[in-house]
Amino acid sequence: RWAAYVWDFTTSLGDAFARGQLMLHELFHRIQPDLGLMTLSGKNAHLDTVEGRVWLRLEWRALARALGQSGEDRKRAVSDAAAFRLARRSQFANSAENERVEEIREGLAQYTGTVATAASQAEAVASALEQLAAAEQHETFLQQAYTTGVAYGILLDTASPDWRRRVRSDSDLGQMLMAALDVTPVANAVEASTRYGGMELRAEEKTRDEQRRGRLLELRNRFVDGPGLLVPSGGGGTFNAVGATPIPGVGTVFVLPYRQRGDWGTLEATNGVLVNEDAT
């Protein structure tokens, strides 16, 4: 089957490595429904808050440490990552489910693109580490599932090689990894955070949040309080979430070119569009 071929294909695409990752990411979406692994999109605006970002960055750092280690050291790092994940999700209603469905939808696709274009396990790990480091520099963390999906998937490749045959649309990749390694979240997440620069990271996020408030006021004035064109949801389209900014209680502003089509016609927005929480 093509599905098995994509998941087990391990040749390198040379200079076209990044393009190959993207291509196979999208090809996986094509077969994802047949595998029973297509999920709805999760609403993860909490990942643009101070607490959401702090604990997510800590989880990324712990996953990076786990990828670079083995044995008991890897288990300790995974235990830390699990604690940071739990600390974040415990603060926001429905966040565990919203994050989980995105990791299945987008994380598995990104994992597939990463491992299928790597010439070896070591090359796949190196790519995952690059993605984890780059993710911290993104303006928004709404697409966190790409990065965590890669990390958990590659760690599962070693801990439980048959995990791809067992994963389902209702699976949680973090729980699968904890079960495979027989670990539980470390008891004190705050204490564990000091091993990953937690204090400095929190200070950075508080500064960013102060700057972000001005940006939110500008976006609210433009997209909420000012005049606008309202179109219904439905149909199909393309967009890029890089730089997207949630407006709490309203929706998300996408700043890169956004194209949507439906029975009413086609919308092409090149200077930003607000997608309301009800998807209009």
Buried (B, 14 or more C-beta within 10 A) or exposed (E): EEBEEBBEEBEBBEEEBEEBBBBBBEBBBEBBEEBEBBBEEBBBBBBBBBBBBBBBBBBBBBBBBBBEBEEEEBBBBBBBBBBBBBBBBEEBEEBBBBBBBBBBBBBBBBBBBBBBBBEEEEBBBBBBBEBBEEBBEBBBBBBBBBBBBBBBBBBBBBBBEEBBEEBEBEBBBBEBBBEBBEBEBBEEBEEBBEBBBBEEBBEBBEEEBEEBEEEBEEBBEBBBEEEEEEBEEEBEBEBEBEBBBBBEEBBBBBBBBBBBBBEEEEBEBEEBBBBBBEEE
